[in-house]
């Protein structure tokens, strides 16, 4: 077994442990907000933003947090819709049936 595969397995084990003990669910915004970077009318370069969290294997090493959440984060609904199978935490949460869709808005603007 190579050191790299051992590290990957440890990372997956840490994610599963965090899901099942300290954070029982993986929260995802239920609907995209009005200023979601994944909306078709958004002028931002989504590819550039995704490159910030992309891994070298064509997936993602993390997820995009919804910008309407701060203290208690939730995955961006637009990111989840496009990439839920492209990052380890998303795959694990789905397999363990630990995805919870939430409606959070910690900003003073409408979702």
C-alpha positions as CSV (number, residue, x, y, z in Angstrom):
1,X,0.0,0.0,0.0
2,X,1.4,3.4,-1.0
3,X,1.6,6.3,1.4
4,X,-0.7,8.3,-0.8
5,X,-3.5,5.7,-0.7
6,X,-3.1,5.5,3.1
7,X,-3.5,9.3,3.4
8,X,-6.6,9.2,1.2
9,X,-8.2,6.5,3.3
10,X,-7.4,8.4,6.5
11,X,-9.0,11.5,5.1
12,X,-12.2,9.6,4.1
13,X,-12.3,8.0,7.6
14,X,-12.0,11.5,9.2
15,X,-14.9,12.8,7.1
16,X,-17.1,9.8,8.0
17,X,-16.2,10.2,11.6
18,X,-17.1,14.0,11.5
19,X,-20.4,13.2,9.8
20,X,-21.5,10.5,12.2
21,X,-20.4,12.2,15.5
22,X,-19.9,15.9,15.7
23,X,-21.9,16.9,12.6
24,X,-24.7,14.4,12.2
25,X,-25.9,15.8,8.8
26,X,-24.4,17.5,5.8
27,X,-26.5,20.6,5.2
28,X,-27.3,21.8,1.6
29,X,-29.3,24.9,0.8
30,X,-32.7,23.8,-0.5
31,X,-32.9,26.3,-3.3
32,X,-30.4,28.5,-5.1
33,X,-30.5,32.1,-3.9
34,X,-31.1,35.1,-6.1
35,X,-27.4,35.9,-6.4
36,X,-26.1,32.3,-6.7
37,X,-22.9,32.1,-8.7
38,X,-24.4,29.1,-10.5
39,X,-27.4,31.0,-11.9
40,X,-27.4,31.3,-15.7
41,X,-27.5,35.1,-15.5
42,X,-24.6,35.5,-13.1
43,X,-21.7,37.4,-14.8
44,X,-19.0,35.7,-12.7
45,X,-16.6,33.2,-14.3
46,X,-17.8,30.0,-12.6
47,X,-14.9,28.0,-14.0
48,X,-12.4,30.2,-12.3
49,X,-14.2,29.9,-9.0
50,X,-14.4,26.1,-9.3
51,X,-10.7,26.0,-10.1
52,X,-10.0,27.3,-6.6
53,X,-11.4,24.1,-5.0
54,X,-10.7,21.6,-7.8
55,X,-8.4,18.6,-7.2
56,X,-6.0,17.2,-9.7
57,X,-8.3,14.2,-10.5
58,X,-11.2,16.2,-12.0
59,X,-13.2,16.5,-8.9
60,X,-13.2,18.8,-5.9
61,X,-11.3,18.7,-2.6
62,X,-14.0,20.8,-0.9
63,X,-17.4,22.3,-1.6
64,X,-18.7,25.8,-2.2
65,X,-20.4,27.2,0.9
66,X,-23.6,29.2,0.3
67,X,-22.8,32.9,0.7
68,X,-26.0,33.4,2.6
69,X,-24.7,31.2,5.5
70,X,-21.9,32.1,7.8
71,X,-22.0,30.8,11.4
72,X,-23.6,27.5,10.5
73,X,-22.6,26.7,6.9
74,X,-24.5,25.0,4.2
75,X,-23.4,23.8,0.8
76,X,-24.4,26.1,-2.1
77,X,-27.6,24.7,-3.8
78,X,-26.1,25.4,-7.2
79,X,-22.8,23.7,-6.5
80,X,-24.7,20.7,-5.0
81,X,-26.9,20.3,-8.1
82,X,-23.9,20.3,-10.5
83,X,-21.3,18.6,-8.4
84,X,-22.8,16.5,-5.6
85,X,-21.0,13.4,-7.0
86,X,-17.6,15.1,-7.6
87,X,-16.4,15.6,-4.0
88,X,-15.8,13.0,-1.3
89,X,-18.0,14.6,1.4
90,X,-20.9,14.8,-1.0
91,X,-20.6,11.2,-2.1
92,X,-20.3,9.9,1.5
93,X,-23.2,12.0,2.8
94,X,-25.4,10.6,0.0
95,X,-24.4,7.0,0.6
96,X,-25.1,7.4,4.4
97,X,-28.4,9.2,3.7
98,X,-27.0,12.2,5.7
99,X,-27.9,15.0,3.4
100,X,-30.3,17.6,4.9
101,X,-31.8,20.3,2.8
102,X,-32.1,23.6,4.7
103,X,-33.3,27.1,4.3
104,X,-30.8,29.5,5.9
105,X,-30.3,33.1,5.4
106,X,-27.9,35.0,7.6
107,X,-27.8,38.1,5.4
108,X,-30.2,41.0,5.3
109,X,-31.1,40.3,1.7
110,X,-33.7,37.9,0.3
111,X,-32.6,34.4,-0.7
